[in-house]
């Protein structure tokens, strides 16, 4: 394909300039590679309520120690 040839053509109908713009926009959006979504970083407020590296161990009395302050 040379640089003078169009990338696509309308085969049927007479589209308006707005319809052609919408078509070109849709083709551009679909032709872009999908980027990986950025993982959401929890806020400082949410992180403060989560336990640090110490996780409660399962076993006898674990339910009691899970509610005690650390």
Biopython code that builds the backbone (N, CA, C, O; Angstrom):
import numpy as np
from Bio.PDB.StructureBuilder import StructureBuilder

atoms = [
    (1, "UNK", "N", (0.826, -1.164, 0.000)),
    (1, "UNK", "CA", (0.000, 0.000, 0.000)),
    (1, "UNK", "C", (0.879, 1.239, 0.000)),
    (1, "UNK", "O", (1.824, 1.333, 0.782)),
    (2, "UNK", "N", (0.578, 2.164, -0.851)),
    (2, "UNK", "CA", (1.356, 3.397, -0.899)),
    (2, "UNK", "C", (0.757, 4.424, 0.065)),
    (2, "UNK", "O", (-0.336, 4.224, 0.595)),
    (3, "UNK", "N", (1.471, 5.510, 0.283)),
    (3, "UNK", "CA", (1.014, 6.540, 1.211)),
    (3, "UNK", "C", (-0.191, 7.297, 0.669)),
    (3, "UNK", "O", (-0.927, 7.908, 1.444)),
    (4, "UNK", "N", (-0.413, 7.272, -0.652)),
    (4, "UNK", "CA", (-1.527, 8.001, -1.249)),
    (4, "UNK", "C", (-2.844, 7.237, -1.168)),
    (4, "UNK", "O", (-3.913, 7.838, -1.285)),
    (5, "UNK", "N", (-2.784, 5.933, -0.970)),
    (5, "UNK", "CA", (-4.005, 5.135, -0.911)),
    (5, "UNK", "C", (-4.658, 5.270, 0.466)),
    (5, "UNK", "O", (-3.960, 5.312, 1.479)),
    (6, "UNK", "N", (-5.994, 5.339, 0.511)),
    (6, "UNK", "CA", (-6.667, 5.444, 1.811)),
    (6, "UNK", "C", (-6.554, 4.129, 2.597)),
    (6, "UNK", "O", (-6.433, 3.052, 2.014)),
    (7, "UNK", "N", (-6.596, 4.241, 3.909)),
    (7, "UNK", "CA", (-6.515, 3.071, 4.781)),
    (7, "UNK", "C", (-7.820, 2.276, 4.753)),
    (7, "UNK", "O", (-7.801, 1.051, 4.878)),
    (8, "UNK", "N", (-8.939, 2.955, 4.592)),
    (8, "UNK", "CA", (-10.240, 2.297, 4.477)),
    (8, "UNK", "C", (-11.121, 3.146, 3.579)),
    (8, "UNK", "O", (-10.807, 4.302, 3.295)),
    (9, "UNK", "N", (-12.227, 2.564, 3.134)),
    (9, "UNK", "CA", (-13.130, 3.314, 2.269)),
    (9, "UNK", "C", (-14.562, 2.931, 2.602)),
    (9, "UNK", "O", (-14.837, 1.834, 3.089)),
    (10, "UNK", "N", (-15.464, 3.859, 2.328)),
    (10, "UNK", "CA", (-16.887, 3.636, 2.560)),
    (10, "UNK", "C", (-17.439, 2.963, 1.315)),
    (10, "UNK", "O", (-17.331, 3.499, 0.211)),
    (11, "UNK", "N", (-18.027, 1.794, 1.494)),
    (11, "UNK", "CA", (-18.514, 1.008, 0.359)),
    (11, "UNK", "C", (-19.955, 1.374, 0.021)),
    (11, "UNK", "O", (-20.336, 1.365, -1.150)),
    (12, "UNK", "N", (-20.752, 1.691, 1.024)),
    (12, "UNK", "CA", (-22.158, 1.964, 0.771)),
    (12, "UNK", "C", (-22.612, 3.140, 1.626)),
    (12, "UNK", "O", (-22.187, 3.255, 2.775)),
    (13, "UNK", "N", (-23.436, 3.988, 1.116)),
    (13, "UNK", "CA", (-23.985, 5.111, 1.854)),
    (13, "UNK", "C", (-23.122, 6.355, 1.709)),
    (13, "UNK", "O", (-22.048, 6.328, 1.108)),
    (14, "UNK", "N", (-23.619, 7.440, 2.273)),
    (14, "UNK", "CA", (-22.915, 8.711, 2.236)),
    (14, "UNK", "C", (-22.813, 9.208, 3.683)),
    (14, "UNK", "O", (-23.719, 9.884, 4.170)),
    (15, "UNK", "N", (-21.729, 8.881, 4.363)),
    (15, "UNK", "CA", (-21.613, 9.287, 5.769)),
    (15, "UNK", "C", (-21.298, 10.773, 5.898)),
    (15, "UNK", "O", (-20.676, 11.374, 5.022)),
    (16, "UNK", "N", (-21.739, 11.343, 7.004)),
    (16, "UNK", "CA", (-21.422, 12.739, 7.287)),
    (16, "UNK", "C", (-20.011, 12.814, 7.871)),
    (16, "UNK", "O", (-19.397, 11.794, 8.182)),
    (17, "UNK", "N", (-19.513, 14.037, 8.010)),
    (17, "UNK", "CA", (-18.175, 14.216, 8.584)),
    (17, "UNK", "C", (-18.131, 13.697, 10.017)),
    (17, "UNK", "O", (-17.118, 13.137, 10.436)),
    (18, "UNK", "N", (-19.222, 13.873, 10.782)),
    (18, "UNK", "CA", (-19.273, 13.393, 12.163)),
    (18, "UNK", "C", (-19.248, 11.872, 12.214)),
    (18, "UNK", "O", (-18.598, 11.287, 13.081)),
    (19, "UNK", "N", (-19.956, 11.229, 11.285)),
    (19, "UNK", "CA", (-19.963, 9.769, 11.254)),
    (19, "UNK", "C", (-18.582, 9.220, 10.885)),
    (19, "UNK", "O", (-18.140, 8.220, 11.452)),
    (20, "UNK", "N", (-17.911, 9.861, 9.951)),
    (20, "UNK", "CA", (-16.555, 9.423, 9.598)),
    (20, "UNK", "C", (-15.592, 9.631, 10.764)),
    (20, "UNK", "O", (-14.720, 8.798, 11.009)),
    (21, "UNK", "N", (-15.750, 10.737, 11.478)),
    (21, "UNK", "CA", (-14.897, 10.989, 12.641)),
    (21, "UNK", "C", (-15.125, 9.929, 13.712)),
    (21, "UNK", "O", (-14.171, 9.467, 14.337)),
    (22, "UNK", "N", (-16.373, 9.544, 13.929)),
    (22, "UNK", "CA", (-16.680, 8.506, 14.903)),
    (22, "UNK", "C", (-16.086, 7.168, 14.470)),
    (22, "UNK", "O", (-15.571, 6.423, 15.303)),
    (23, "UNK", "N", (-16.151, 6.861, 13.194)),
    (23, "UNK", "CA", (-15.578, 5.621, 12.675)),
    (23, "UNK", "C", (-14.070, 5.592, 12.859)),
    (23, "UNK", "O", (-13.516, 4.587, 13.303)),
    (24, "UNK", "N", (-13.402, 6.691, 12.518)),
    (24, "UNK", "CA", (-11.942, 6.760, 12.667)),
    (24, "UNK", "C", (-11.563, 6.646, 14.144)),
    (24, "UNK", "O", (-10.594, 5.965, 14.482)),
    (25, "UNK", "N", (-12.315, 7.305, 15.020)),
    (25, "UNK", "CA", (-12.048, 7.209, 16.453)),
    (25, "UNK", "C", (-12.202, 5.783, 16.959)),
    (25, "UNK", "O", (-11.378, 5.312, 17.743)),
    (26, "UNK", "N", (-13.241, 5.098, 16.522)),
    (26, "UNK", "CA", (-13.456, 3.712, 16.947)),
    (26, "UNK", "C", (-12.340, 2.803, 16.445)),
    (26, "UNK", "O", (-11.887, 1.919, 17.171)),
    (27, "UNK", "N", (-11.900, 3.012, 15.222)),
    (27, "UNK", "CA", (-10.816, 2.184, 14.668)),
    (27, "UNK", "C", (-9.520, 2.438, 15.432)),
    (27, "UNK", "O", (-8.781, 1.498, 15.724)),
    (28, "UNK", "N", (-9.238, 3.700, 15.760)),
    (28, "UNK", "CA", (-8.013, 4.011, 16.510)),
    (28, "UNK", "C", (-8.029, 3.400, 17.902)),
    (28, "UNK", "O", (-7.019, 2.865, 18.361)),
    (29, "UNK", "N", (-9.161, 3.475, 18.569)),
    (29, "UNK", "CA", (-9.253, 2.911, 19.920)),
    (29, "UNK", "C", (-9.078, 1.396, 19.876)),
    (29, "UNK", "O", (-8.393, 0.829, 20.728)),
    (30, "UNK", "N", (-9.681, 0.744, 18.905)),
    (30, "UNK", "CA", (-9.585, -0.717, 18.813)),
    (30, "UNK", "C", (-8.208, -1.184, 18.369)),
    (30, "UNK", "O", (-7.821, -2.315, 18.664)),
    (31, "UNK", "N", (-7.457, -0.336, 17.664)),
    (31, "UNK", "CA", (-6.164, -0.771, 17.138)),
    (31, "UNK", "C", (-5.034, -0.577, 18.146)),
    (31, "UNK", "O", (-3.943, -1.116, 17.955)),
    (32, "UNK", "N", (-5.277, 0.189, 19.221)),
    (32, "UNK", "CA", (-4.230, 0.382, 20.232)),
    (32, "UNK", "C", (-4.052, -0.888, 21.036)),
    (32, "UNK", "O", (-5.028, -1.585, 21.316)),
    (33, "UNK", "N", (-2.817, -1.201, 21.414)),
    (33, "UNK", "CA", (-2.624, -2.373, 22.278)),
    (33, "UNK", "C", (-3.189, -2.089, 23.670)),
    (33, "UNK", "O", (-3.070, -0.984, 24.198)),
    (34, "UNK", "N", (-3.789, -3.092, 24.229)),
    (34, "UNK", "CA", (-4.373, -2.942, 25.565)),
    (34, "UNK", "C", (-3.261, -2.926, 26.599)),
    (34, "UNK", "O", (-2.419, -3.823, 26.638)),
    (35, "UNK", "N", (-3.267, -1.905, 27.427)),
    (35, "UNK", "CA", (-2.258, -1.830, 28.474)),
    (35, "UNK", "C", (-2.778, -2.523, 29.722)),
    (35, "UNK", "O", (-3.984, -2.593, 29.962)),
    (36, "UNK", "N", (-1.853, -3.026, 30.498)),
    (36, "UNK", "CA", (-2.230, -3.698, 31.736)),
    (36, "UNK", "C", (-2.772, -2.666, 32.712)),
    (36, "UNK", "O", (-2.207, -1.580, 32.838)),
    (37, "UNK", "N", (-3.853, -2.986, 33.400)),
    (37, "UNK", "CA", (-4.395, -2.013, 34.344)),
    (37, "UNK", "C", (-3.420, -1.776, 35.494)),
    (37, "UNK", "O", (-2.761, -2.697, 35.976)),
    (38, "UNK", "N", (-3.348, -0.534, 35.914)),
    (38, "UNK", "CA", (-2.458, -0.174, 37.009)),
    (38, "UNK", "C", (-3.090, -0.663, 38.302)),
    (38, "UNK", "O", (-4.248, -0.349, 38.579)),
    (39, "UNK", "N", (-2.342, -1.432, 39.103)),
    (39, "UNK", "CA", (-2.933, -1.925, 40.344)),
    (39, "UNK", "C", (-3.247, -0.759, 41.279)),
    (39, "UNK", "O", (-2.459, 0.177, 41.417)),
    (40, "UNK", "N", (-4.393, -0.834, 41.906)),
    (40, "UNK", "CA", (-4.816, 0.234, 42.805)),
    (40, "UNK", "C", (-3.993, 0.174, 44.087)),
    (40, "UNK", "O", (-3.857, -0.881, 44.707)),
    (41, "UNK", "N", (-3.452, 1.320, 44.468)),
    (41, "UNK", "CA", (-2.673, 1.409, 45.691)),
    (41, "UNK", "C", (-3.622, 1.815, 46.812)),
    (41, "UNK", "O", (-4.302, 2.836, 46.704)),
    (42, "UNK", "N", (-3.679, 1.033, 47.882)),
    (42, "UNK", "CA", (-4.585, 1.405, 48.964)),
    (42, "UNK", "C", (-4.131, 2.703, 49.628)),
    (42, "UNK", "O", (-2.936, 2.991, 49.694)),
    (43, "UNK", "N", (-5.076, 3.467, 50.107)),
    (43, "UNK", "CA", (-4.760, 4.739, 50.745)),
    (43, "UNK", "C", (-4.049, 4.500, 52.077)),
    (43, "UNK", "O", (-4.057, 3.391, 52.611)),
    (44, "UNK", "N", (-3.447, 5.544, 52.591)),
    (44, "UNK", "CA", (-2.767, 5.447, 53.876)),
    (44, "UNK", "C", (-3.763, 5.111, 54.969)),
    (44, "UNK", "O", (-3.442, 4.363, 55.893)),
    (45, "UNK", "N", (-4.963, 5.651, 54.874)),
    (45, "UNK", "CA", (-5.985, 5.373, 55.867)),
    (45, "UNK", "C", (-6.348, 3.886, 55.864)),
    (45, "UNK", "O", (-6.490, 3.284, 56.928)),
    (46, "UNK", "N", (-6.498, 3.290, 54.679)),
    (46, "UNK", "CA", (-6.845, 1.871, 54.595)),
    (46, "UNK", "C", (-5.691, 0.998, 55.070)),
    (46, "UNK", "O", (-5.913, -0.022, 55.721)),
    (47, "UNK", "N", (-4.454, 1.394, 54.747)),
    (47, "UNK", "CA", (-3.302, 0.600, 55.167)),
    (47, "UNK", "C", (-3.126, 0.626, 56.672)),
    (47, "UNK", "O", (-2.647, -0.348, 57.254)),
    (48, "UNK", "N", (-3.509, 1.740, 57.323)),
    (48, "UNK", "CA", (-3.301, 1.841, 58.763)),
    (48, "UNK", "C", (-4.173, 0.861, 59.534)),
    (48, "UNK", "O", (-3.822, 0.484, 60.651)),
    (49, "UNK", "N", (-5.280, 0.447, 58.979)),
    (49, "UNK", "CA", (-6.171, -0.477, 59.664)),
    (49, "UNK", "C", (-5.836, -1.930, 59.436)),
    (49, "UNK", "O", (-6.428, -2.809, 60.062)),
    (50, "UNK", "N", (-4.910, -2.191, 58.564)),
    (50, "UNK", "CA", (-4.542, -3.580, 58.268)),
    (50, "UNK", "C", (-3.356, -4.003, 59.116)),
    (50, "UNK", "O", (-2.473, -3.196, 59.408)),
    (51, "UNK", "N", (-3.338, -5.263, 59.508)),
    (51, "UNK", "CA", (-2.178, -5.709, 60.283)),
    (51, "UNK", "C", (-0.918, -5.688, 59.429)),
    (51, "UNK", "O", (-0.970, -5.871, 58.212)),
    (52, "UNK", "N", (0.201, -5.464, 60.082)),
    (52, "UNK", "CA", (1.471, -5.413, 59.364)),
    (52, "UNK", "C", (1.891, -6.803, 58.917)),
    (52, "UNK", "O", (1.111, -7.522, 58.291)),
    (53, "UNK", "N", (3.081, -7.170, 59.226)),
    (53, "UNK", "CA", (3.589, -8.477, 58.806)),
    (53, "UNK", "C", (3.126, -9.589, 59.726)),
    (53, "UNK", "O", (3.137, -10.757, 59.338)),
    (54, "UNK", "N", (2.716, -9.245, 60.945)),
    (54, "UNK", "CA", (2.285, -10.268, 61.900)),
    (54, "UNK", "C", (0.844, -10.653, 61.606)),
    (54, "UNK", "O", (-0.063, -9.831, 61.737)),
    (55, "UNK", "N", (0.637, -11.878, 61.217)),
    (55, "UNK", "CA", (-0.709, -12.378, 60.986)),
    (55, "UNK", "C", (-1.037, -13.369, 62.087)),
    (55, "UNK", "O", (-0.160, -14.113, 62.526)),
    (56, "UNK", "N", (-2.280, -13.395, 62.541)),
    (56, "UNK", "CA", (-2.628, -14.327, 63.605)),
    (56, "UNK", "C", (-2.428, -15.772, 63.145)),
    (56, "UNK", "O", (-2.780, -16.143, 62.025)),
    (57, "UNK", "N", (-1.870, -16.551, 64.018)),
    (57, "UNK", "CA", (-1.637, -17.962, 63.698)),
    (57, "UNK", "C", (-2.856, -18.776, 64.107)),
    (57, "UNK", "O", (-3.486, -18.505, 65.130)),
    (58, "UNK", "N", (-3.173, -19.759, 63.307)),
    (58, "UNK", "CA", (-4.286, -20.645, 63.633)),
    (58, "UNK", "C", (-3.872, -21.594, 64.743)),
    (58, "UNK", "O", (-2.710, -21.990, 64.843)),
    (59, "UNK", "N", (-4.821, -21.946, 65.559)),
    (59, "UNK", "CA", (-4.545, -22.888, 66.636)),
    (59, "UNK", "C", (-5.425, -22.600, 67.826)),
    (59, "UNK", "O", (-6.322, -21.760, 67.756)),
    (60, "UNK", "N", (-5.170, -23.302, 68.935)),
    (60, "UNK", "CA", (-5.982, -23.089, 70.131)),
    (60, "UNK", "C", (-5.865, -21.645, 70.625)),
    (60, "UNK", "O", (-4.759, -21.129, 70.785)),
    (61, "UNK", "N", (-6.992, -21.005, 70.862)),
    (61, "UNK", "CA", (-7.001, -19.646, 71.366)),
    (61, "UNK", "C", (-6.759, -18.580, 70.322)),
    (61, "UNK", "O", (-6.643, -17.406, 70.674)),
    (62, "UNK", "N", (-6.677, -18.936, 69.058)),
    (62, "UNK", "CA", (-6.390, -17.957, 68.016)),
    (62, "UNK", "C", (-7.510, -16.938, 67.879)),
    (62, "UNK", "O", (-7.261, -15.771, 67.578)),
    (63, "UNK", "N", (-8.742, -17.381, 68.099)),
    (63, "UNK", "CA", (-9.865, -16.451, 67.993)),
    (63, "UNK", "C", (-9.775, -15.384, 69.072)),
    (63, "UNK", "O", (-10.169, -14.239, 68.845)),
    (64, "UNK", "N", (-9.266, -15.742, 70.232)),
    (64, "UNK", "CA", (-9.144, -14.785, 71.324)),
    (64, "UNK", "C", (-8.015, -13.799, 71.055)),
    (64, "UNK", "O", (-8.186, -12.596, 71.250)),
    (65, "UNK", "N", (-6.857, -14.296, 70.608)),
    (65, "UNK", "CA", (-5.714, -13.415, 70.373)),
    (65, "UNK", "C", (-5.919, -12.522, 69.142)),
    (65, "UNK", "O", (-5.282, -11.476, 69.023)),
    (66, "UNK", "N", (-6.799, -12.929, 68.237)),
    (66, "UNK", "CA", (-7.017, -12.088, 67.062)),
    (66, "UNK", "C", (-7.725, -10.800, 67.421)),
    (66, "UNK", "O", (-7.627, -9.825, 66.675)),
    (67, "UNK", "N", (-8.437, -10.761, 68.540)),
    (67, "UNK", "CA", (-9.150, -9.565, 68.942)),
    (67, "UNK", "C", (-8.386, -8.705, 69.929)),
    (67, "UNK", "O", (-8.824, -7.601, 70.251)),
    (68, "UNK", "N", (-7.254, -9.188, 70.414)),
    (68, "UNK", "CA", (-6.475, -8.430, 71.385)),
    (68, "UNK", "C", (-5.579, -7.419, 70.684)),
    (68, "UNK", "O", (-5.169, -7.641, 69.545)),
    (69, "UNK", "N", (-5.270, -6.304, 71.357)),
    (69, "UNK", "CA", (-4.351, -5.340, 70.744)),
    (69, "UNK", "C", (-2.952, -5.919, 70.604)),
    (69, "UNK", "O", (-2.563, -6.816, 71.352)),
    (70, "UNK", "N", (-2.228, -5.420, 69.677)),
    (70, "UNK", "CA", (-0.872, -5.948, 69.429)),
    (70, "UNK", "C", (0.166, -5.081, 70.032)),
    (70, "UNK", "O", (1.356, -5.373, 69.921)),
]
sb = StructureBuilder()
sb.init_structure("model")
sb.init_model(0)
sb.init_chain("A")
sb.init_seg("    ")
for serial, (resi, resn, name, xyz) in enumerate(atoms, 1):
    if name == "N":
        sb.init_residue(resn, " ", resi, " ")
    sb.init_atom(name, np.array(xyz, "f"), 0.0, 1.0, " ", f" {name:<3s}", serial, name[0])
structure = sb.get_structure()
